[in-house]
Amino acid sequence: MAQAITRASAPPPVRAAPRVRLPWPLSIYQTAVGKKWVMGLTGIALLGFILVHMTGNLHLYEGPREVHEYAETLRNLGTEIVPRTWLLWAMRIGLIAAFALHIHSAYSLSRMSLAADQRYPGGRNYIAASFASRTMRWTGPIIGLYLFYHLADLTWGWFNPDFVRGDPYHNVSESLSSVPVAIVYIVANVALAVHIFHGAWSMFQSLGVNSPRYNHLRRYLAATLAGVILAGNLSFPIFVQAGVIDDDGRSFVEELRHHGAAEEDH
């Protein structure tokens, strides 16, 4: 009788079991630990892309020809084995998948945390939460919107009336020469740096690497990564506005095409 009363008065579990149990190893993702691992690993992939992308953009300081050659090198990756741009598109698809999983795991974990909070009578007080961690719910959507605008602006040419397909130097110069667009890029990259700082700090904890002996090194690494990426990315709109990155409205790719057409005519 006492056992029955105890069972009846027992509180509900903090985390309800999933309605549909996926087969192993997909079932690991249905747990909080699995979602943290996915968020950590996809975070590493996305952080690596951001670093490589920012480093590649430094070719802007060399000039239009060098940027064009760098872009062509990316398009010709793996052409000894597969057709042109195939490997580049495979990398893009991988990044899209990593981005989608990163968002989904972050959203799922936040739902789990909210459900757990509701089971505490007085809620939970995150006294140790930093500014970066508290703003993750805001910097994430800002980065998502910025990514869409960035692609629409410099890859698809929707918002750039002087867009020239295949000429990244010209497109960057023409787009960021607009003060409102430059401000959008600056604000978005500040949000990205804040997100990277907390993401890089918590990434190791998500993967089980957490020791008071080395936590200060994690903070230094997170601050260094966020600072380097912020400085690199902010330099582009600032130096376009300063006239350091400027092609005077002349597209190197269009001139190259016209030169090739003239040679064919002769």
C-alpha atoms as an extended CHARMM CRD file, in Angstrom:
* protein
*
       266  EXT
         1         1  MET       CA              0.0000000000        0.0000000000        0.0000000000  PROA      1               0.0000000000
         2         2  ALA       CA              2.7970000000        2.4120000000        0.9690000000  PROA      2               0.0000000000
         3         3  GLN       CA              4.6620000000        1.5010000000       -2.2280000000  PROA      3               0.0000000000
         4         4  ALA       CA              1.5800000000        2.3220000000       -4.3140000000  PROA      4               0.0000000000
         5         5  ILE       CA              1.2190000000        5.7240000000       -2.6030000000  PROA      5               0.0000000000
         6         6  THR       CA              4.9150000000        6.4700000000       -3.2160000000  PROA      6               0.0000000000
         7         7  ARG       CA              4.5710000000        5.6480000000       -6.8980000000  PROA      7               0.0000000000
         8         8  ALA       CA              1.4390000000        7.7780000000       -7.2370000000  PROA      8               0.0000000000
         9         9  SER       CA              3.0700000000       10.8040000000       -5.6190000000  PROA      9               0.0000000000
        10        10  ALA       CA              6.3820000000       10.5120000000       -7.4720000000  PROA      10              0.0000000000
        11        11  PRO       CA              7.1780000000       13.5350000000       -9.6980000000  PROA      11              0.0000000000
        12        12  PRO       CA              7.2020000000       13.0580000000      -13.4720000000  PROA      12              0.0000000000
        13        13  PRO       CA             10.5820000000       12.4250000000      -15.1080000000  PROA      13              0.0000000000
        14        14  VAL       CA             12.6170000000       15.5100000000      -15.9710000000  PROA      14              0.0000000000
        15        15  ARG       CA             12.9040000000       14.3710000000      -19.5720000000  PROA      15              0.0000000000
        16        16  ALA       CA             10.1170000000       12.3730000000      -21.1990000000  PROA      16              0.0000000000
        17        17  ALA       CA             11.0220000000        9.4120000000      -23.3630000000  PROA      17              0.0000000000
        18        18  PRO       CA             10.8120000000       10.0300000000      -27.1500000000  PROA      18              0.0000000000
        19        19  ARG       CA              7.5970000000        8.9220000000      -28.8310000000  PROA      19              0.0000000000
        20        20  VAL       CA              9.4650000000        7.0670000000      -31.5760000000  PROA      20              0.0000000000
        21        21  ARG       CA             12.7110000000        5.3110000000      -30.6970000000  PROA      21              0.0000000000
        22        22  LEU       CA             15.1660000000        5.4610000000      -33.6050000000  PROA      22              0.0000000000
        23        23  PRO       CA             17.5290000000        2.5470000000      -34.2950000000  PROA      23              0.0000000000
        24        24  TRP       CA             21.1080000000        2.7140000000      -33.0450000000  PROA      24              0.0000000000
        25        25  PRO       CA             23.2230000000        4.8040000000      -33.6410000000  PROA      25              0.0000000000
        26        26  LEU       CA             20.5510000000        7.3910000000      -34.5680000000  PROA      26              0.0000000000
        27        27  SER       CA             18.9590000000        6.8660000000      -31.1480000000  PROA      27              0.0000000000
        28        28  ILE       CA             22.0180000000        8.5250000000      -29.5760000000  PROA      28              0.0000000000
        29        29  TYR       CA             20.8620000000       11.8240000000      -31.0710000000  PROA      29              0.0000000000
        30        30  GLN       CA             17.6140000000       11.5400000000      -29.1200000000  PROA      30              0.0000000000
        31        31  THR       CA             19.5600000000       12.0030000000      -25.8800000000  PROA      31              0.0000000000
        32        32  ALA       CA             20.9140000000       15.2790000000      -24.4990000000  PROA      32              0.0000000000
        33        33  VAL       CA             24.4690000000       13.9160000000      -24.6160000000  PROA      33              0.0000000000
        34        34  GLY       CA             24.0740000000       12.9400000000      -28.2680000000  PROA      34              0.0000000000
        35        35  LYS       CA             22.6890000000       16.3510000000      -29.2060000000  PROA      35              0.0000000000
        36        36  LYS       CA             25.5770000000       18.0640000000      -27.4020000000  PROA      36              0.0000000000
        37        37  TRP       CA             28.0690000000       15.9550000000      -29.3260000000  PROA      37              0.0000000000
        38        38  VAL       CA             26.3710000000       16.7850000000      -32.6300000000  PROA      38              0.0000000000
        39        39  MET       CA             26.2980000000       20.4950000000      -31.7440000000  PROA      39              0.0000000000
        40        40  GLY       CA             29.9610000000       20.3810000000      -30.7480000000  PROA      40              0.0000000000
        41        41  LEU       CA             31.1660000000       18.5120000000      -33.8570000000  PROA      41              0.0000000000
        42        42  THR       CA             29.1100000000       20.6260000000      -36.2540000000  PROA      42              0.0000000000
        43        43  GLY       CA             30.3600000000       23.7040000000      -34.4120000000  PROA      43              0.0000000000
        44        44  ILE       CA             33.9500000000       22.6230000000      -35.1120000000  PROA      44              0.0000000000
        45        45  ALA       CA             33.1180000000       22.1430000000      -38.8110000000  PROA      45              0.0000000000
        46        46  LEU       CA             31.4060000000       25.5340000000      -39.0750000000  PROA      46              0.0000000000
        47        47  LEU       CA             34.1690000000       27.2850000000      -37.1410000000  PROA      47              0.0000000000
        48        48  GLY       CA             36.7510000000       25.7480000000      -39.4630000000  PROA      48              0.0000000000
        49        49  PHE       CA             34.8170000000       27.0270000000      -42.4760000000  PROA      49              0.0000000000
        50        50  ILE       CA             34.5590000000       30.5280000000      -40.9940000000  PROA      50              0.0000000000
        51        51  LEU       CA             38.3240000000       30.6380000000      -40.4290000000  PROA      51              0.0000000000
        52        52  VAL       CA             39.1250000000       29.3800000000      -43.9310000000  PROA      52              0.0000000000
        53        53  HSD       CA             36.5560000000       31.7260000000      -45.4900000000  PROA      53              0.0000000000
        54        54  MET       CA             37.9460000000       34.7300000000      -43.6360000000  PROA      54              0.0000000000
        55        55  THR       CA             41.5240000000       33.7910000000      -44.5500000000  PROA      55              0.0000000000
        56        56  GLY       CA             40.5610000000       33.3870000000      -48.2040000000  PROA      56              0.0000000000
        57        57  ASN       CA             38.8940000000       36.7880000000      -48.1890000000  PROA      57              0.0000000000
        58        58  LEU       CA             42.2400000000       38.3420000000      -47.2500000000  PROA      58              0.0000000000
        59        59  HSD       CA             43.1020000000       37.9890000000      -50.9610000000  PROA      59              0.0000000000
        60        60  LEU       CA             40.9680000000       41.1130000000      -51.3500000000  PROA      60              0.0000000000
        61        61  TYR       CA             44.0310000000       43.0980000000      -50.2440000000  PROA      61              0.0000000000
        62        62  GLU       CA             46.0570000000       41.6770000000      -53.1480000000  PROA      62              0.0000000000
        63        63  GLY       CA             43.7220000000       42.8890000000      -55.8640000000  PROA      63              0.0000000000
        64        64  PRO       CA             41.0380000000       41.7430000000      -58.3440000000  PROA      64              0.0000000000
        65        65  ARG       CA             43.2720000000       39.3620000000      -60.3100000000  PROA      65              0.0000000000
        66        66  GLU       CA             44.4310000000       37.4650000000      -57.2240000000  PROA      66              0.0000000000
        67        67  VAL       CA             40.8630000000       37.1720000000      -55.9030000000  PROA      67              0.0000000000
        68        68  HSD       CA             39.7140000000       35.8510000000      -59.2930000000  PROA      68              0.0000000000
        69        69  GLU       CA             42.5300000000       33.2870000000      -59.3380000000  PROA      69              0.0000000000
        70        70  TYR       CA             41.6520000000       32.1860000000      -55.7900000000  PROA      70              0.0000000000
        71        71  ALA       CA             37.9770000000       31.7790000000      -56.7590000000  PROA      71              0.0000000000
        72        72  GLU       CA             38.9630000000       29.7640000000      -59.8300000000  PROA      72              0.0000000000
        73        73  THR       CA             41.1700000000       27.5420000000      -57.6740000000  PROA      73              0.0000000000
        74        74  LEU       CA             38.1630000000       26.7300000000      -55.4810000000  PROA      74              0.0000000000
        75        75  ARG       CA             35.9960000000       25.9580000000      -58.5220000000  PROA      75              0.0000000000
        76        76  ASN       CA             38.6910000000       23.6680000000      -59.9370000000  PROA      76              0.0000000000
        77        77  LEU       CA             39.2410000000       21.6450000000      -56.7640000000  PROA      77              0.0000000000
        78        78  GLY       CA             39.4210000000       17.9240000000      -57.5330000000  PROA      78              0.0000000000
        79        79  THR       CA             39.1200000000       18.3240000000      -61.3200000000  PROA      79              0.0000000000
        80        80  GLU       CA             41.7250000000       15.5700000000      -61.7280000000  PROA      80              0.0000000000
        81        81  ILE       CA             39.0290000000       13.1450000000      -60.5450000000  PROA      81              0.0000000000
        82        82  VAL       CA             35.5870000000       14.8260000000      -60.7770000000  PROA      82              0.0000000000
        83        83  PRO       CA             34.0950000000       17.5220000000      -63.0530000000  PROA      83              0.0000000000
        84        84  ARG       CA             34.6100000000       21.2130000000      -62.2790000000  PROA      84              0.0000000000
        85        85  THR       CA             32.8180000000       22.5780000000      -59.1520000000  PROA      85              0.0000000000
        86        86  TRP       CA             31.6320000000       19.0940000000      -58.0720000000  PROA      86              0.0000000000
        87        87  LEU       CA             33.9440000000       18.9550000000      -55.0620000000  PROA      87              0.0000000000
        88        88  LEU       CA             33.0930000000       22.5630000000      -54.1960000000  PROA      88              0.0000000000
        89        89  TRP       CA             29.3830000000       21.7250000000      -54.2490000000  PROA      89              0.0000000000
        90        90  ALA       CA             29.9920000000       18.6140000000      -52.1220000000  PROA      90              0.0000000000
        91        91  MET       CA             31.6460000000       20.8550000000      -49.5320000000  PROA      91              0.0000000000
        92        92  ARG       CA             28.7430000000       23.2950000000      -49.7220000000  PROA      92              0.0000000000
        93        93  ILE       CA             26.2020000000       20.4930000000      -49.1840000000  PROA      93              0.0000000000
        94        94  GLY       CA             28.2220000000       19.2620000000      -46.2080000000  PROA      94              0.0000000000
        95        95  LEU       CA             28.2160000000       22.7580000000      -44.7130000000  PROA      95              0.0000000000
        96        96  ILE       CA             24.4630000000       23.0820000000      -45.2220000000  PROA      96              0.0000000000
        97        97  ALA       CA             23.9340000000       19.7510000000      -43.4520000000  PROA      97              0.0000000000
        98        98  ALA       CA             26.2390000000       20.8030000000      -40.5880000000  PROA      98              0.0000000000
        99        99  PHE       CA             24.4370000000       24.1430000000      -40.2920000000  PROA      99              0.0000000000
       100       100  ALA       CA             21.0090000000       22.4550000000      -40.2080000000  PROA      100             0.0000000000
       101       101  LEU       CA             22.1160000000       19.9000000000      -37.5840000000  PROA      101             0.0000000000
       102       102  HSD       CA             23.7360000000       22.6390000000      -35.5060000000  PROA      102             0.0000000000
       103       103  ILE       CA             20.4990000000       24.6440000000      -35.4590000000  PROA      103             0.0000000000
       104       104  HSD       CA             18.3240000000       21.6080000000      -34.7580000000  PROA      104             0.0000000000
       105       105  SER       CA             20.5010000000       20.3210000000      -31.9150000000  PROA      105             0.0000000000
       106       106  ALA       CA             20.6660000000       23.7890000000      -30.3280000000  PROA      106             0.0000000000
       107       107  TYR       CA             16.8910000000       24.1870000000      -30.5880000000  PROA      107             0.0000000000
       108       108  SER       CA             16.2490000000       20.6980000000      -29.2060000000  PROA      108             0.0000000000
       109       109  LEU       CA             18.5730000000       21.2610000000      -26.2600000000  PROA      109             0.0000000000
       110       110  SER       CA             16.9110000000       24.5740000000      -25.4560000000  PROA      110             0.0000000000
       111       111  ARG       CA             13.5120000000       22.8150000000      -25.4640000000  PROA      111             0.0000000000
       112       112  MET       CA             14.8830000000       20.1370000000      -23.1380000000  PROA      112             0.0000000000
       113       113  SER       CA             16.2780000000       22.8080000000      -20.8170000000  PROA      113             0.0000000000
       114       114  LEU       CA             12.9730000000       24.6970000000      -20.7930000000  PROA      114             0.0000000000
       115       115  ALA       CA             11.0550000000       21.5140000000      -19.9890000000  PROA      115             0.0000000000
       116       116  ALA       CA             13.4610000000       20.7810000000      -17.1360000000  PROA      116             0.0000000000
       117       117  ASP       CA             13.1100000000       24.3340000000      -15.7560000000  PROA      117             0.0000000000
       118       118  GLN       CA              9.3330000000       23.9750000000      -15.6170000000  PROA      118             0.0000000000
       119       119  ARG       CA              9.7230000000       20.9940000000      -13.2840000000  PROA      119             0.0000000000
       120       120  TYR       CA             11.5980000000       23.0490000000      -10.6870000000  PROA      120             0.0000000000
       121       121  PRO       CA              9.1290000000       24.7900000000       -8.3180000000  PROA      121             0.0000000000
       122       122  GLY       CA             11.0760000000       28.0610000000       -8.2090000000  PROA      122             0.0000000000
       123       123  GLY       CA             12.7870000000       27.7740000000      -11.5390000000  PROA      123             0.0000000000
       124       124  ARG       CA             16.5610000000       27.8050000000      -11.8670000000  PROA      124             0.0000000000
       125       125  ASN       CA             18.8190000000       30.8320000000      -11.4840000000  PROA      125             0.0000000000
       126       126  TYR       CA             21.8190000000       30.8010000000      -13.8430000000  PROA      126             0.0000000000
       127       127  ILE       CA             24.0570000000       32.9940000000      -11.7070000000  PROA      127             0.0000000000
       128       128  ALA       CA             27.2510000000       31.9930000000      -13.5330000000  PROA      128             0.0000000000
       129       129  ALA       CA             25.8630000000       32.5570000000      -17.0240000000  PROA      129             0.0000000000
       130       130  SER       CA             27.9700000000       34.9930000000      -19.0290000000  PROA      130             0.0000000000
       131       131  PHE       CA             26.7620000000       37.7210000000      -21.3550000000  PROA      131             0.0000000000
       132       132  ALA       CA             27.7760000000       35.6120000000      -24.3640000000  PROA      132             0.0000000000
       133       133  SER       CA             25.8640000000       32.5340000000      -23.1590000000  PROA      133             0.0000000000
       134       134  ARG       CA             22.7240000000       34.5510000000      -22.3170000000  PROA      134             0.0000000000
       135       135  THR       CA             22.7160000000       36.1430000000      -25.7890000000  PROA      135             0.0000000000
       136       136  MET       CA             23.1560000000       32.9000000000      -27.7650000000  PROA      136             0.0000000000
       137       137  ARG       CA             19.4020000000       32.7860000000      -28.4320000000  PROA      137             0.0000000000
       138       138  TRP       CA             19.7060000000       36.1990000000      -30.1010000000  PROA      138             0.0000000000
       139       139  THR       CA             23.0690000000       35.9550000000      -31.8680000000  PROA      139             0.0000000000
       140       140  GLY       CA             22.0360000000       32.6570000000      -33.4770000000  PROA      140             0.0000000000
       141       141  PRO       CA             19.0250000000       34.0840000000      -35.3800000000  PROA      141             0.0000000000
       142       142  ILE       CA             21.0190000000       37.2270000000      -36.2470000000  PROA      142             0.0000000000
       143       143  ILE       CA             23.7140000000       35.0560000000      -37.8150000000  PROA      143             0.0000000000
       144       144  GLY       CA             21.0760000000       33.0490000000      -39.7100000000  PROA      144             0.0000000000
       145       145  LEU       CA             19.5150000000       36.1970000000      -41.1710000000  PROA      145             0.0000000000
       146       146  TYR       CA             22.9560000000       37.6040000000      -41.9420000000  PROA      146             0.0000000000
       147       147  LEU       CA             23.9410000000       34.4010000000      -43.7530000000  PROA      147             0.0000000000
       148       148  PHE       CA             20.8510000000       34.6100000000      -45.9560000000  PROA      148             0.0000000000
       149       149  TYR       CA             21.5260000000       38.2790000000      -46.7310000000  PROA      149             0.0000000000
       150       150  HSD       CA             25.2140000000       37.5650000000      -47.3590000000  PROA      150             0.0000000000
       151       151  LEU       CA             24.3810000000       34.8730000000      -49.9260000000  PROA      151             0.0000000000
       152       152  ALA       CA             21.6400000000       36.9620000000      -51.5440000000  PROA      152             0.0000000000
       153       153  ASP       CA             23.9710000000       39.9420000000      -51.7310000000  PROA      153             0.0000000000
       154       154  LEU       CA             27.3170000000       38.4900000000      -52.8490000000  PROA      154             0.0000000000
       155       155  THR       CA             26.4500000000       35.0490000000      -54.2860000000  PROA      155             0.0000000000
       156       156  TRP       CA             23.0190000000       35.4350000000      -55.8930000000  PROA      156             0.0000000000
       157       157  GLY       CA             23.1790000000       39.1780000000      -56.5760000000  PROA      157             0.0000000000
       158       158  TRP       CA             19.6150000000       39.9290000000      -55.4640000000  PROA      158             0.0000000000
       159       159  PHE       CA             20.4820000000       43.1020000000      -53.5510000000  PROA      159             0.0000000000
       160       160  ASN       CA             23.4450000000       44.3360000000      -55.5690000000  PROA      160             0.0000000000
       161       161  PRO       CA             22.4750000000       46.2480000000      -58.7550000000  PROA      161             0.0000000000
       162       162  ASP       CA             26.1080000000       46.1330000000      -59.9590000000  PROA      162             0.0000000000
       163       163  PHE       CA             26.4860000000       42.4000000000      -59.3530000000  PROA      163             0.0000000000
       164       164  VAL       CA             28.7530000000       40.5200000000      -61.7770000000  PROA      164             0.0000000000
       165       165  ARG       CA             28.5880000000       36.7420000000      -61.5530000000  PROA      165             0.0000000000
       166       166  GLY       CA             31.9680000000       35.1890000000      -60.8740000000  PROA      166             0.0000000000
       167       167  ASP       CA             33.6590000000       38.4400000000      -59.7860000000  PROA      167             0.0000000000
       168       168  PRO       CA             33.8490000000       38.4380000000      -55.9580000000  PROA      168             0.0000000000
       169       169  TYR       CA             36.2150000000       41.4340000000      -55.7440000000  PROA      169             0.0000000000
       170       170  HSD       CA             33.8940000000       43.6920000000      -57.7350000000  PROA      170             0.0000000000
       171       171  ASN       CA             30.8100000000       42.4890000000      -55.8640000000  PROA      171             0.0000000000
       172       172  VAL       CA             32.3810000000       43.0590000000      -52.4390000000  PROA      172             0.0000000000
       173       173  SER       CA             33.6530000000       46.4920000000      -53.4720000000  PROA      173             0.0000000000
       174       174  GLU       CA             30.3060000000       47.6130000000      -54.8710000000  PROA      174             0.0000000000
       175       175  SER       CA             28.1880000000       46.1730000000      -52.0510000000  PROA      175             0.0000000000
       176       176  LEU       CA             30.2120000000       47.3080000000      -49.0250000000  PROA      176             0.0000000000
       177       177  SER       CA             30.7170000000       50.7800000000      -50.4830000000  PROA      177             0.0000000000
       178       178  SER       CA             27.1420000000       51.4060000000      -49.3150000000  PROA      178             0.0000000000
       179       179  VAL       CA             27.2150000000       52.6940000000      -45.7220000000  PROA      179             0.0000000000
       180       180  PRO       CA             23.9800000000       50.8990000000      -44.6140000000  PROA      180             0.0000000000
       181       181  VAL       CA             25.2530000000       47.5920000000      -46.0300000000  PROA      181             0.0000000000
       182       182  ALA       CA             28.6210000000       48.0820000000      -44.3170000000  PROA      182             0.0000000000
       183       183  ILE       CA             26.8280000000       48.7150000000      -41.0040000000  PROA      183             0.0000000000
       184       184  VAL       CA             24.7890000000       45.5180000000      -41.4430000000  PROA      184             0.0000000000
       185       185  TYR       CA             27.9920000000       43.5320000000      -41.9760000000  PROA      185             0.0000000000
       186       186  ILE       CA             29.6840000000       45.1160000000      -38.9600000000  PROA      186             0.0000000000
       187       187  VAL       CA             26.7430000000       44.4510000000      -36.5990000000  PROA      187             0.0000000000
       188       188  ALA       CA             26.3320000000       40.8830000000      -37.8680000000  PROA      188             0.0000000000
       189       189  ASN       CA             30.0310000000       40.0900000000      -37.4500000000  PROA      189             0.0000000000
       190       190  VAL       CA             30.0290000000       41.4350000000      -33.8870000000  PROA      190             0.0000000000
       191       191  ALA       CA             27.1330000000       39.0430000000      -33.1800000000  PROA      191             0.0000000000
       192       192  LEU       CA             29.1030000000       36.2580000000      -34.8910000000  PROA      192             0.0000000000
       193       193  ALA       CA             32.1510000000       36.9240000000      -32.6920000000  PROA      193             0.0000000000
       194       194  VAL       CA             30.0390000000       36.8250000000      -29.5090000000  PROA      194             0.0000000000
       195       195  HSD       CA             28.4650000000       33.5620000000      -30.6750000000  PROA      195             0.0000000000
       196       196  ILE       CA             31.8730000000       32.0670000000      -31.5250000000  PROA      196             0.0000000000
       197       197  PHE       CA             33.3180000000       33.0560000000      -28.1410000000  PROA      197             0.0000000000
       198       198  HSD       CA             30.6800000000       31.1850000000      -26.1630000000  PROA      198             0.0000000000
       199       199  GLY       CA             30.4330000000       28.3870000000      -28.7460000000  PROA      199             0.0000000000
       200       200  ALA       CA             34.1810000000       27.6960000000      -28.7210000000  PROA      200             0.0000000000
       201       201  TRP       CA             34.2140000000       27.8800000000      -24.9110000000  PROA      201             0.0000000000
       202       202  SER       CA             31.3230000000       25.4400000000      -24.4400000000  PROA      202             0.0000000000
       203       203  MET       CA             32.2560000000       23.1950000000      -27.3800000000  PROA      203             0.0000000000
       204       204  PHE       CA             34.8660000000       21.2810000000      -25.3830000000  PROA      204             0.0000000000
       205       205  GLN       CA             32.4570000000       20.8640000000      -22.4770000000  PROA      205             0.0000000000
       206       206  SER       CA             29.8570000000       19.4310000000      -24.8750000000  PROA      206             0.0000000000
       207       207  LEU       CA             32.4570000000       16.9110000000      -26.0440000000  PROA      207             0.0000000000
       208       208  GLY       CA             33.3350000000       15.9320000000      -22.4670000000  PROA      208             0.0000000000
       209       209  VAL       CA             36.5940000000       17.9120000000      -22.2470000000  PROA      209             0.0000000000
       210       210  ASN       CA             36.0700000000       19.8390000000      -19.0150000000  PROA      210             0.0000000000
       211       211  SER       CA             38.6770000000       20.2240000000      -16.2980000000  PROA      211             0.0000000000
       212       212  PRO       CA             39.3200000000       23.1520000000      -13.9200000000  PROA      212             0.0000000000
       213       213  ARG       CA             42.9940000000       22.6230000000      -14.6580000000  PROA      213             0.0000000000
       214       214  TYR       CA             42.6160000000       23.5570000000      -18.3150000000  PROA      214             0.0000000000
       215       215  ASN       CA             39.4360000000       25.6810000000      -18.4180000000  PROA      215             0.0000000000
       216       216  HSD       CA             41.4380000000       28.9190000000      -18.5280000000  PROA      216             0.0000000000
       217       217  LEU       CA             43.0770000000       27.6900000000      -21.7380000000  PROA      217             0.0000000000
       218       218  ARG       CA             39.6260000000       27.1050000000      -23.2110000000  PROA      218             0.0000000000
       219       219  ARG       CA             38.7110000000       30.7070000000      -22.4650000000  PROA      219             0.0000000000
       220       220  TYR       CA             41.9190000000       32.0100000000      -24.0460000000  PROA      220             0.0000000000
       221       221  LEU       CA             41.3460000000       29.8740000000      -27.1430000000  PROA      221             0.0000000000
       222       222  ALA       CA             37.7250000000       31.0280000000      -27.4560000000  PROA      222             0.0000000000
       223       223  ALA       CA             38.7170000000       34.6940000000      -27.0380000000  PROA      223             0.0000000000
       224       224  THR       CA             41.5530000000       34.3510000000      -29.5760000000  PROA      224             0.0000000000
       225       225  LEU       CA             39.3700000000       32.6790000000      -32.2090000000  PROA      225             0.0000000000
       226       226  ALA       CA             36.5540000000       35.1980000000      -31.7550000000  PROA      226             0.0000000000
       227       227  GLY       CA             39.0000000000       38.1330000000      -31.7930000000  PROA      227             0.0000000000
       228       228  VAL       CA             40.8810000000       37.0140000000      -34.9120000000  PROA      228             0.0000000000
       229       229  ILE       CA             37.6770000000       36.3360000000      -36.8560000000  PROA      229             0.0000000000
       230       230  LEU       CA             36.1290000000       39.6220000000      -35.7130000000  PROA      230             0.0000000000
       231       231  ALA       CA             39.2020000000       41.6490000000      -36.7110000000  PROA      231             0.0000000000
       232       232  GLY       CA             39.4700000000       39.9350000000      -40.0930000000  PROA      232             0.0000000000
       233       233  ASN       CA             35.8020000000       40.2150000000      -41.0050000000  PROA      233             0.0000000000
       234       234  LEU       CA             35.4090000000       43.8000000000      -39.7930000000  PROA      234             0.0000000000
       235       235  SER       CA             38.4010000000       44.8730000000      -41.8460000000  PROA      235             0.0000000000
       236       236  PHE       CA             36.5540000000       44.2460000000      -45.1210000000  PROA      236             0.0000000000
       237       237  PRO       CA             33.6660000000       46.7450000000      -44.7550000000  PROA      237             0.0000000000
       238       238  ILE       CA             35.9680000000       49.2340000000      -43.0210000000  PROA      238             0.0000000000
       239       239  PHE       CA             38.6420000000       49.1540000000      -45.7380000000  PROA      239             0.0000000000
       240       240  VAL       CA             36.0680000000       49.2440000000      -48.5270000000  PROA      240             0.0000000000
       241       241  GLN       CA             34.6580000000       52.3910000000      -46.9500000000  PROA      241             0.0000000000
       242       242  ALA       CA             38.2190000000       53.7550000000      -46.6660000000  PROA      242             0.0000000000
       243       243  GLY       CA             38.8330000000       53.1040000000      -50.3650000000  PROA      243             0.0000000000
       244       244  VAL       CA             41.5790000000       50.5240000000      -49.8230000000  PROA      244             0.0000000000
       245       245  ILE       CA             39.4670000000       47.8240000000      -51.5030000000  PROA      245             0.0000000000
       246       246  ASP       CA             38.1380000000       49.4820000000      -54.6540000000  PROA      246             0.0000000000
       247       247  ASP       CA             38.0320000000       48.6600000000      -58.3600000000  PROA      247             0.0000000000
       248       248  ASP       CA             36.5480000000       52.0220000000      -59.4490000000  PROA      248             0.0000000000
       249       249  GLY       CA             33.4240000000       50.2540000000      -60.6750000000  PROA      249             0.0000000000
       250       250  ARG       CA             35.3930000000       48.2130000000      -63.2300000000  PROA      250             0.0000000000
       251       251  SER       CA             34.8320000000       44.4730000000      -63.2090000000  PROA      251             0.0000000000
       252       252  PHE       CA             38.0060000000       42.4550000000      -63.7790000000  PROA      252             0.0000000000
       253       253  VAL       CA             35.9650000000       39.4520000000      -64.9350000000  PROA      253             0.0000000000
       254       254  GLU       CA             33.9900000000       41.5040000000      -67.4900000000  PROA      254             0.0000000000
       255       255  GLU       CA             37.1930000000       43.0330000000      -68.8330000000  PROA      255             0.0000000000
       256       256  LEU       CA             38.6900000000       39.5410000000      -69.0530000000  PROA      256             0.0000000000
       257       257  ARG       CA             35.6680000000       38.3280000000      -71.0110000000  PROA      257             0.0000000000
       258       258  HSD       CA             35.7640000000       41.3100000000      -73.3590000000  PROA      258             0.0000000000
       259       259  HSD       CA             39.4770000000       40.7830000000      -73.9150000000  PROA      259             0.0000000000
       260       260  GLY       CA             38.8730000000       37.1120000000      -74.7340000000  PROA      260             0.0000000000
       261       261  ALA       CA             36.0320000000       37.9900000000      -77.1050000000  PROA      261             0.0000000000
       262       262  ALA       CA             38.2310000000       40.5560000000      -78.8730000000  PROA      262             0.0000000000
       263       263  GLU       CA             40.9990000000       37.9980000000      -79.3320000000  PROA      263             0.0000000000
       264       264  GLU       CA             38.4980000000       35.5370000000      -80.8400000000  PROA      264             0.0000000000
       265       265  ASP       CA             37.3100000000       38.1960000000      -83.3030000000  PROA      265             0.0000000000
       266       266  HSD       CA             40.8920000000       38.7040000000      -84.4600000000  PROA      266             0.0000000000
